[in-house]
Amino acid sequence: MSKAYKGFHPDWENQPPKEKSFRSALKWGDPNTFKEPNEGLYRTMKEAFQLTDEDFKKKSSEAEELIPDELPMDLTELQIRFFLDLLGEERVFQDGFTRVKTSYGKTMWDCIRLRRGALENIPDLVLWPADAEEIRTIVSFCNQEKIPVYCRAGGSSVTRGTEAVKGGVSLDLAPRFNRVLSFNEKNQTITVQSGIQGPELEEALRQAPERFGASRAYTCGHFPQSFEYSGVGGWVVTRGAGQNSSYYGKIEDLVVAQEYVTPIGLIKTKEYPAKATGPDIDQIMIGSEGAFGVLTHVTLRVFHWMPENHLRFSYIFPTWEDAQGAAREITQGEFGMPSVFRLSDPEETDVMMKLYQIEGTILDRLMTMRGFKAKERCLYLGFTDGEKQFCKNVKRRVHAISKKHGGLYLTGIPVKSWEKGRFRDPYLRDALQDYGITIDTMEAAVTWESMPRVHESVRQFVKERPQTICMTHMSHVYPQGANLYWIFIGKMDEEEYLQLQAGILDRIVESGAALSHHHGIGKSFGPWMERHQGADVMDLLQALKEHFDPNHIMNPGGTLGLRE
């Protein structure tokens, strides 16, 4: 809970939105959960954007209107009757709210459009399949009738990944296609339907002794910021990463086997720990974002759940250069990886000190006494996962390397503050936008060699826009490099937002970084794919599209930059 404001306190939203309103469609997560900026962050925004308390005395009432129940539809009566006969009226939805909610994701562009009541790119029907045979029947019929097919597992896409650009039907897999199919303790694997949500998966694994007769509790180790409201299918088809990926791996490291329904038939891989049987079909399908077919089942590696071995640590470094040097030495030390590894640049560090209520504490005073200067110092947060002695050794080595590079140990207290907000920070977005403040994120994978160039290139572009906060942190680290994650905040209209996002993508590609590390491509980033991948690689992806989906019914509209 944030400390009470000492000065003026804006009327941040704390009431659930009206059911079936535009606001309820755009809101992040639980309708009854909210997060407001604490006073330190509020003061920072006022200063950065040259605002006063007067600017926060009138909250926007946008998006309170109800989404119309009836929206245009292109399907014929016979086509609609087919789906009704297959699934029944209780699993076929024609109302406007369900169609809008299922199509839109959670990128800021989605929120901006919904706030102004935009109704575009809506599916004709939303379907709730309950088993793989129903999905096969739906895809076969849609291929025959040339009806576009879109899929949704959790709806947290930030790349317009699920948006029904060409109408058709959207399969919402979360409500009914969400079961655990098998758990194999001997192999340490779990097989699930692709609509299962993150919390449901983890609950099953933590309760493995009671539910499956296992000898102990397990975890998948995959905890993206969207964990509470994202599905396993979405993780797989976007090549997602959890915040603990430096130890557990990205999702492509966790997938053992999978099954897809495509317009040309079933693609099913077998469960092996590794293989050398030609090009890896699993890796071809992971990251395909619904453009080749519908992921139905996936088998994942699981790990022993040992929360008692979370050893938390945090450090402050004098400069970004010192911090990068420590990070590279830690990741290349070959003693094992911390599970969470989050290193903030000076601007983000300054904001984090306020957001996680470190500013003004004894830790803050200690940093100042030791000569760590605001606007230069960099905050590193981390913790371990794994076996007890392994974790102890990782923490010991991290401490030695951090100290060598000028780092000051800050205890595990800042990490606990971060953990409390790790899944709740997205709620800030809704509060800020009520006052015309946009907050969004971009990310890219970089090598250690290219990191300074990419970091500076993106920051320089963002800072060319007056009164814009640009925070950056390093996460998801590797011996060869890391993920850079930018958070930008500013007062901007929708055209300014799109220009800023496009400019950042330009800088990412021009500076040689990967276009995405874990958000995927969707339809938002598709126009940059050929510049990033090259024409020959795009021709190969297009050939795969033509093979799996000759009638172009699977997630059409620019997904992955594919031609349709």
C-alpha positions in Angstrom: 0.0 0.0 0.0 1.4 3.4 -1.0 2.1 5.9 1.8 -0.6 8.6 2.1 0.1 11.8 0.0 1.2 14.8 2.1 0.1 17.2 -0.6 -2.7 17.2 -3.2 -4.0 13.7 -4.0 -5.5 13.3 -7.5 -8.8 11.4 -7.8 -7.2 8.2 -9.2 -9.7 5.7 -10.5 -10.7 3.2 -7.8 -14.1 2.0 -8.9 -14.7 -1.0 -11.2 -15.9 0.0 -14.6 -19.4 -0.5 -15.8 -20.0 -3.9 -17.2 -19.7 -4.2 -20.9 -18.4 -0.6 -21.2 -15.4 0.4 -23.4 -13.6 1.0 -20.1 -14.2 -2.5 -18.9 -12.8 -3.8 -22.2 -9.6 -1.8 -22.0 -8.9 -2.2 -18.2 -6.0 -4.3 -17.2 -6.7 -7.4 -15.1 -9.1 -7.7 -12.2 -12.0 -5.1 -12.6 -11.7 -4.5 -8.8 -8.0 -4.0 -8.6 -6.2 -0.6 -9.1 -2.8 0.9 -8.6 -2.1 4.6 -8.3 1.2 6.4 -8.5 2.7 7.1 -5.1 3.4 10.7 -4.3 7.1 10.5 -5.3 6.2 9.3 -8.8 3.4 11.8 -9.0 5.9 14.7 -8.2 8.3 13.3 -10.8 5.6 13.4 -13.5 4.5 16.9 -12.7 8.1 18.1 -12.9 8.9 16.1 -16.1 5.7 17.2 -17.9 5.6 20.7 -16.5 2.2 20.1 -14.9 0.6 21.4 -11.7 -2.0 20.0 -9.3 -4.6 21.9 -11.4 -3.9 19.5 -14.3 -5.0 16.6 -12.1 -8.2 18.0 -10.8 -10.4 16.8 -13.6 -10.3 13.1 -14.5 -11.2 11.9 -17.9 -14.6 10.2 -18.2 -13.8 8.6 -21.5 -14.9 5.1 -22.4 -17.8 5.0 -19.9 -20.3 4.2 -22.7 -21.5 0.7 -23.2 -20.3 -1.2 -26.3 -23.2 -1.7 -28.7 -24.7 -5.1 -28.4 -25.2 -5.4 -32.1 -22.3 -4.9 -34.6 -22.1 -5.6 -38.3 -21.5 -9.2 -39.3 -20.3 -10.8 -42.6 -21.0 -14.5 -41.9 -24.1 -16.0 -43.5 -26.9 -17.6 -41.6 -25.8 -21.0 -42.7 -22.3 -20.4 -41.4 -23.5 -19.2 -38.1 -25.9 -22.2 -37.8 -22.9 -24.5 -38.3 -21.1 -23.1 -35.3 -24.3 -23.1 -33.2 -24.9 -26.7 -34.0 -21.3 -27.6 -33.2 -20.9 -25.8 -29.9 -24.4 -24.8 -28.7 -25.7 -21.3 -28.0 -23.8 -21.1 -24.7 -20.4 -21.2 -26.5 -21.1 -19.0 -29.5 -21.2 -15.3 -28.9 -22.5 -12.6 -31.1 -22.8 -9.7 -28.7 -20.6 -6.6 -29.2 -18.8 -6.6 -25.9 -17.5 -10.2 -26.2 -16.4 -9.6 -29.8 -14.5 -6.4 -28.9 -13.0 -7.8 -25.8 -11.7 -10.9 -27.5 -10.2 -9.0 -30.5 -8.3 -6.3 -28.6 -5.2 -6.9 -26.6 -3.5 -4.7 -24.0 -1.1 -2.5 -26.0 -1.5 1.2 -25.5 -2.8 1.5 -29.0 -5.7 -0.8 -28.1 -6.5 1.3 -25.0 -6.3 4.6 -26.9 -8.7 3.3 -29.5 -11.2 1.9 -27.0 -11.1 5.2 -25.0 -12.4 7.0 -28.1 -15.0 4.3 -28.8 -13.3 2.8 -31.9 -15.0 -0.3 -33.2 -12.7 -1.8 -35.8 -11.3 -5.2 -36.6 -14.0 -7.1 -34.7 -14.7 -10.8 -35.3 -18.1 -11.9 -36.4 -18.4 -14.6 -33.7 -16.5 -15.6 -30.6 -16.3 -19.4 -30.1 -15.4 -21.3 -26.9 -14.1 -24.7 -28.0 -13.7 -27.4 -25.3 -11.6 -30.0 -27.0 -9.2 -30.5 -29.8 -11.7 -32.3 -32.0 -14.0 -29.2 -31.9 -11.0 -27.1 -32.9 -10.2 -29.4 -35.8 -13.8 -29.2 -37.0 -13.8 -25.4 -36.8 -10.5 -25.0 -38.7 -11.6 -27.4 -41.4 -14.9 -25.7 -41.9 -13.3 -22.3 -41.9 -10.7 -23.4 -44.4 -13.5 -24.7 -46.7 -15.6 -21.5 -46.3 -12.5 -19.2 -46.3 -13.5 -17.7 -42.9 -10.6 -16.0 -41.0 -9.6 -17.7 -37.7 -8.1 -15.8 -34.8 -7.1 -17.2 -31.4 -6.9 -15.8 -27.8 -5.5 -17.5 -24.7 -5.2 -14.7 -22.2 -5.6 -11.5 -24.2 -2.5 -9.7 -22.9 -0.9 -9.2 -26.3 1.0 -5.9 -26.7 1.5 -6.3 -30.5 -2.1 -6.5 -31.8 -1.5 -10.2 -32.0 -5.1 -11.3 -31.6 -6.8 -8.5 -33.5 -9.4 -9.7 -36.0 -8.4 -7.5 -38.9 -10.4 -9.4 -41.4 -13.4 -10.4 -39.3 -14.3 -14.1 -39.2 -14.2 -16.0 -35.9 -12.1 -15.7 -32.8 -11.4 -18.8 -30.7 -11.2 -17.9 -27.0 -9.4 -20.9 -25.5 -9.3 -19.7 -21.9 -12.9 -20.5 -20.7 -13.2 -24.2 -21.7 -9.9 -25.4 -23.2 -7.8 -25.1 -20.1 -7.2 -28.5 -18.6 -4.1 -30.4 -17.4 -4.0 -33.5 -19.5 -1.1 -35.3 -17.8 1.7 -34.9 -15.3 4.8 -37.1 -15.5 7.0 -36.8 -12.4 9.5 -39.3 -13.8 10.1 -37.2 -16.9 9.4 -33.9 -15.0 6.9 -32.8 -17.6 3.3 -31.6 -17.7 1.0 -31.6 -20.7 -1.8 -29.0 -20.9 -4.4 -27.5 -23.2 -3.2 -24.2 -24.6 -5.9 -22.1 -23.0 -4.7 -22.8 -19.4 -3.8 -19.6 -17.6 -0.5 -18.9 -15.8 -2.0 -19.1 -12.2 -4.0 -22.3 -13.1 -0.8 -24.0 -14.3 1.3 -23.0 -11.3 -1.5 -24.0 -8.9 -1.6 -27.5 -10.5 2.1 -27.8 -10.2 2.3 -26.5 -6.6 -0.4 -29.0 -5.7 1.2 -31.9 -7.5 1.3 -34.2 -4.4 -2.4 -33.8 -3.9 -3.5 -33.8 -7.5 -1.1 -36.2 -9.1 0.3 -38.2 -6.2 3.7 -36.6 -6.8 6.5 -36.7 -4.2 6.8 -32.9 -4.1 5.6 -29.5 -5.4 6.8 -28.2 -8.8 6.9 -25.0 -10.9 7.1 -24.2 -14.6 9.3 -21.2 -13.7 7.6 -19.0 -16.3 6.5 -15.7 -14.7 6.0 -12.8 -17.3 4.6 -9.6 -15.9 1.3 -10.6 -17.5 1.4 -13.9 -15.6 -1.9 -13.5 -13.9 -3.7 -12.7 -17.1 -1.9 -14.7 -19.8 -2.2 -18.2 -21.2 0.3 -20.9 -22.0 -0.7 -20.8 -25.6 0.2 -17.2 -25.9 3.5 -17.7 -24.2 4.4 -20.4 -26.8 3.3 -18.8 -30.0 5.0 -15.4 -29.2 8.3 -16.9 -27.8 7.6 -15.3 -24.5 9.9 -15.0 -21.5 9.2 -14.9 -17.8 10.9 -12.6 -15.4 12.9 -15.6 -14.0 14.1 -16.7 -17.4 17.8 -16.2 -16.7 17.6 -19.5 -14.7 14.6 -21.3 -16.1 14.9 -20.2 -19.8 12.5 -18.7 -22.2 9.4 -20.6 -23.3 11.2 -22.2 -26.3 13.6 -23.8 -23.7 10.6 -25.2 -21.8 8.6 -26.7 -24.6 9.2 -30.5 -25.0 6.4 -31.3 -27.4 3.3 -29.7 -28.9 0.3 -30.2 -31.2 -1.2 -27.8 -33.7 -4.4 -27.9 -35.8 -3.6 -26.4 -39.2 -5.7 -26.1 -42.4 -3.6 -28.9 -44.0 -3.9 -31.2 -41.0 -2.4 -32.1 -37.6 1.2 -31.2 -36.7 2.2 -33.2 -33.7 5.7 -33.5 -32.2 7.0 -36.3 -29.9 8.3 -36.0 -26.4 12.1 -36.3 -26.3 14.7 -34.5 -24.2 16.6 -33.7 -27.4 16.8 -35.0 -30.9 18.8 -34.7 -34.2 16.1 -35.5 -36.7 16.5 -32.6 -39.2 15.2 -29.1 -38.8 13.3 -28.8 -35.5 9.5 -28.6 -36.2 8.9 -27.5 -32.6 11.1 -24.4 -33.1 9.4 -23.6 -36.5 6.0 -23.6 -34.8 7.0 -21.8 -31.6 6.7 -18.1 -32.4 4.3 -18.7 -35.3 1.7 -16.5 -33.6 -1.3 -18.4 -35.0 -0.3 -17.7 -38.6 0.2 -21.5 -39.3 -2.4 -23.1 -37.1 -4.0 -23.3 -33.6 -1.8 -24.6 -30.8 -3.9 -27.1 -28.9 -1.6 -29.1 -26.6 1.9 -28.4 -25.2 4.2 -30.4 -23.0 6.5 -28.4 -20.8 9.5 -29.0 -18.6 8.9 -28.5 -14.9 11.2 -27.9 -11.9 11.3 -28.5 -8.2 9.5 -25.7 -6.3 12.0 -24.5 -3.7 10.9 -20.9 -2.6 13.0 -21.3 0.6 16.1 -20.9 -1.7 15.1 -17.4 -3.0 18.1 -15.5 -1.9 17.5 -11.8 -2.6 20.1 -9.2 -3.3 20.4 -5.7 -4.6 23.2 -3.3 -5.4 23.7 0.3 -6.4 26.5 1.0 -9.0 28.2 4.3 -9.6 27.4 4.4 -13.3 25.7 2.5 -16.1 29.1 1.5 -17.5 30.1 0.0 -14.1 26.8 -1.8 -13.9 27.1 -3.3 -17.4 30.6 -4.5 -16.6 29.4 -6.3 -13.5 26.4 -7.8 -15.4 28.6 -9.2 -18.2 31.1 -10.7 -15.7 28.2 -12.3 -13.7 26.6 -13.9 -16.8 29.9 -15.1 -18.2 31.2 -16.4 -14.8 30.0 -20.0 -15.5 28.9 -20.5 -11.9 25.2 -20.4 -12.6 22.7 -17.7 -13.2 20.5 -15.7 -10.9 16.9 -16.3 -11.6 15.7 -12.7 -11.7 18.2 -10.2 -13.0 17.0 -6.6 -13.4 19.5 -3.7 -13.8 18.1 -0.2 -14.3 19.8 2.7 -16.1 20.2 6.0 -14.3 16.8 7.4 -15.3 14.9 4.3 -14.4 16.9 4.0 -11.1 15.7 7.5 -10.2 12.1 6.6 -10.8 12.4 3.2 -9.1 13.7 4.9 -5.9 10.4 6.7 -5.8 8.1 3.9 -7.0 9.5 1.3 -4.6 9.7 3.9 -1.8 13.5 3.7 -1.3 13.9 7.5 -1.7 14.3 9.1 1.7 15.0 5.8 3.6 18.2 4.9 5.4 19.3 3.0 2.2 19.0 6.2 0.2 21.0 8.2 2.8 23.7 5.5 2.8 24.0 5.7 -1.0 24.4 9.5 -0.9 27.0 9.3 1.9 29.0 6.8 -0.2 29.0 9.1 -3.2 26.5 7.5 -5.4 25.0 10.4 -7.3 21.4 10.7 -8.4 20.9 10.6 -12.2 24.2 8.6 -12.5 23.7 5.6 -10.1 22.2 2.3 -11.3 20.1 -0.1 -9.3 20.4 -3.9 -9.6 17.8 -6.3 -8.2 18.1 -10.1 -8.3 17.3 -13.4 -6.6 18.1 -17.0 -7.0 16.2 -20.2 -7.7 17.4 -23.8 -7.5 19.2 -26.1 -5.0 20.3 -24.5 -1.7 24.1 -24.7 -2.1 23.8 -23.6 -5.8 21.9 -20.5 -4.7 24.3 -19.7 -2.0 27.2 -19.9 -4.4 25.5 -17.7 -7.0 24.8 -15.1 -4.4 28.3 -15.2 -3.1 29.8 -14.8 -6.6 27.4 -12.0 -7.5 28.4 -10.2 -4.3 32.1 -10.5 -5.1 31.7 -9.3 -8.7 29.4 -6.5 -7.9 31.8 -5.2 -5.2 34.7 -5.4 -7.7 32.8 -3.1 -10.1 32.0 -0.5 -7.4 28.6 -1.9 -6.3 27.2 -1.2 -2.8 25.1 -3.9 -1.3 21.6 -2.7 -0.4 20.2 -5.9 1.2 17.2 -7.8 -0.2 14.7 -5.1 0.9 14.4 -3.4 -2.5 13.8 -6.8 -4.1 10.9 -7.4 -1.8 9.4 -4.1 -2.8 9.8 -5.0 -6.5 8.2 -8.4 -6.0 5.1 -6.9 -4.4 4.5 -4.9 -7.6 5.9 -7.2 -10.2 2.4 -8.3 -11.5 0.5 -5.1 -10.4 2.5 -2.4 -12.2 0.4 -2.6 -15.4 -2.6 -1.2 -13.4 -0.7 2.1 -13.3 -1.4 2.5 -17.0 -5.1 2.9 -16.6 -4.7 5.5 -13.8 -2.3 7.7 -15.7 -4.2 7.7 -19.0 -7.2 9.2 -17.2 -5.1 12.4 -17.1 -3.8 12.1 -20.6 -0.5 10.5 -19.7 0.6 7.6 -21.8 2.9 4.8 -20.5 4.1 2.0 -22.8 7.0 -0.3 -23.3 9.3 -1.6 -26.0 12.1 -4.2 -25.8 14.9 -5.7 -27.9 17.7 -8.3 -27.5 21.2 -7.0 -27.8 24.8 -8.3 -27.5 27.1 -7.0 -24.8 29.1 -5.3 -27.6 26.0 -3.6 -29.1 24.3 -2.7 -25.9 25.7 0.8 -25.3 25.0 1.8 -28.9 21.4 0.4 -28.9 20.6 1.9 -25.5 21.9 5.3 -26.5 20.2 5.3 -29.9 16.7 4.6 -28.5 17.1 7.0 -25.6 18.4 9.8 -27.9 15.4 9.5 -30.1 12.9 9.4 -27.2 14.5 12.4 -25.6 14.2 14.4 -28.8 10.6 14.6 -27.8 10.2 17.2 -25.1 9.1 16.3 -21.6 9.2 12.5 -22.1 10.5 10.0 -19.5 12.5 7.2 -20.9 13.5 4.4 -18.5 15.5 1.4 -19.4 16.4 -1.8 -17.7 18.4 -4.9 -18.6 16.7 -8.2 -18.0 16.7 -11.8 -19.3 20.5 -11.9 -19.4 22.8 -14.3 -21.2 26.6 -14.8 -21.5 26.3 -13.2 -24.9 24.1 -10.2 -24.0 20.7 -9.3 -22.6 17.2 -7.9 -23.2 16.9 -4.1 -23.0 13.4 -3.0 -22.0 12.4 0.7 -22.4 9.5 2.3 -20.6 8.4 5.7 -21.9 5.9 8.0 -20.3 4.6 11.3 -21.7 1.7 13.5 -22.5 0.8 12.6 -26.0 -2.1 12.1 -28.4 -2.6 9.0 -30.4 -0.8 10.3 -33.5 2.2 11.3 -31.4 2.1 7.9 -29.7 2.3 6.0 -33.0 5.1 8.2 -34.3 7.1 7.6 -31.1 6.6 3.8 -31.3 7.5 3.8 -35.0 10.7 5.8 -34.3 11.8 3.5 -31.6 11.3 0.5 -33.8 13.4 2.2 -36.5 16.2 2.8 -34.0 16.1 -0.8 -32.8 16.4 -2.2 -36.3 19.0 0.4 -37.5 21.2 -0.2 -34.4 21.3 -4.0 -35.1 19.2 -5.2 -32.2 16.6 -8.0 -32.4 13.1 -6.5 -33.2 11.7 -8.4 -30.2 13.1 -10.5 -27.4 9.8 -11.8 -25.9 6.8 -9.6 -26.8 6.5 -11.2 -30.3 5.7 -9.4 -33.5 2.0 -9.5 -34.1 0.6 -6.9 -36.5 2.1 -3.9 -34.9 5.8 -4.8 -35.6 5.1 -6.7 -38.8 6.1 -3.8 -41.1 9.6 -3.9 -39.7 10.1 -7.6 -40.1 11.7 -7.6 -43.6 14.2 -4.9 -42.6 15.1 -6.9 -39.6 15.1 -10.5 -41.0 16.0 -9.8 -44.6 14.1 -10.7 -47.8 15.4 -14.3 -48.0 14.3 -15.1 -44.5 10.9 -13.5 -45.1 10.5 -15.6 -48.3 11.1 -18.7 -46.2 8.5 -17.7 -43.7 6.1 -16.9 -46.5 6.7 -20.4 -47.9 5.8 -21.9 -44.6 2.6 -19.8 -44.5 1.6 -21.0 -48.0 2.2 -24.6 -46.9 0.3 -24.6 -43.7 -2.4 -22.1 -44.6 -2.9 -22.0 -48.4 -6.2 -20.0 -48.1 -4.7 -17.5 -45.7 -7.3 -17.9 -43.0 -5.0 -18.2 -40.0 -4.6 -14.8 -38.1 -4.5 -12.8 -41.3 -3.9 -9.0 -41.4 -0.1 -8.7 -41.3 0.9 -11.0 -38.5 4.7 -11.5 -38.6 4.8 -9.2 -41.6 3.5 -12.0 -43.8 1.8 -11.3 -47.1 -1.9 -12.3 -47.5 
